[in-house]
Amino acid sequence: MASTKQTQAARKNVKKAQQGARRKKSIANMPASTRTALGKQGAAVAQRKRTGGSSPKTRTELYEEAKRRNLRGRSKMGRDELARALGHG
């Protein structure tokens, strides 16, 4: 049988897990302004892809290029920062 201390720890862990699940970030739970911004960002990426060009367009593509060039701090950079660091704009 579990001790009182073990039972309390288990109860605490369950509560933490439940709070984490409630806080889980999904687009449906985000504020309207954030959803709008994400939509605009997605539209901009789609527009860049439609216009074509030989240079990488998405953050993932830029990240892969940064990885090939062994650019430090690349995992914390956003698309624009990666593009600047790689000299794409």
N, C-alpha and C positions, 0 to 999 in steps of 0.2 A: 504494500500500500504506500502511496506517495505521502511524503511529509507535508506539513502545513506550508513550509517554505516553498516546496516544489509546486504545490497546488497554486499558491499565489503567483509564482513566476509564470506558470502555464497560463493562468487567467490573464495576467498582464500581457503576455505575448499574443494571446488571442485578440485582446482589445486593440493592441498595436496593429495587428494585421487587418482588423476590421476598419480601423481609421485609415490605414493606407489604401485599402480598397475603395473607401468612400472618396478619398482625395484623388484617386487615379485620374490622370489627365486624359480626357478624350475630348474631341472637338465639341461634342454635345454639352459638356460641362463647362466650357470656356465662355468668358464674357463675349457679347456680340462684337465688340470692337476687335477682339483678338481673332474671332472667326472671320471677320471682314478682312483683316490684314492678311491672314493666311490665304484667303481666297484670292486677294489681289496678287500676293506673292506667287501663287500657283499659276495665275493667269499670265503673269510676266514671264515665268519660265516657259509656259506653253508658247507664248508669242516669240520668245527668243529661239525656241526650237523650230517654229514654223518659218522664221526668216532665214534659217540655215546659217552657214558659215563653218569654217574649219576649226575654230577655236572651241574648247569645251564650254558648255553652257550651264550645266547643273552643278550644285555643290559637290555631289558625288563624283562627277567627272573631274572637277577641279581638285578634290581631295585625292583622287587616284594619281593625278599628275604630281601633286605635292609629295605624295608617298614615294613616287618614283624618283623625285629630286631630293628626297630625304629632308624636307623642309621642317624645321623644328616648330613645335606649337600648333601644328596643323589641325589637331583634333579639336582644339578649342576655337578655331576660326570659323566664321560664317562664310557664306558664298562671296560676298564683296571683299572681305579681308583676304581670302584665298586668291581671288582674282588679282588684287593689288600686289600681293606677295609674289605671285607668279609672273607679274608684268602683263596681265591681260586687260588692264584697263585702269 
